[in-house]
Amino acid sequence: MLHPNLRFYEVTNADEFKNIILHEIKSIEFSEIQNNPPPFGVKIIFENDYIFSTPISDGNTIETSCFNKNNNILNFEKMGSITFKPII
């Protein structure tokens, strides 16, 4: 059972996710503010798209190349240079 504050969205047939659903993960990266660990986000990279998860005031948000392009990373760039560290 899901926690009452969690939401589940079915996106299997959504065009915005066609380059993610059933595609192989090529790499996973942590996003960090240079010289200021720990990581604040994670980016899952596919051949033709990505999922980038970052914190917001309400929890977290995700974006892809076609979905939720709010550029949340700009909020973190104000604190320093952003680097991506491959973990896989």
HUHU-V732425 format. One record per helix or strand of 3 or more residues. SS is the DSSP state (A for helix, B for strand). FROM is the first residue (numbers start at 1). LEN is the number of residues. If there is no record, write none. Layout:
# HUHU-V732425
SS,FROM,LEN ; SS,FROM,LEN
This chain:
# HUHU-V732425
A,15,3 ; B,25,9 ; B,36,11 ; B,50,7 ; B,59,5 ; A,73,5 ; B,82,5
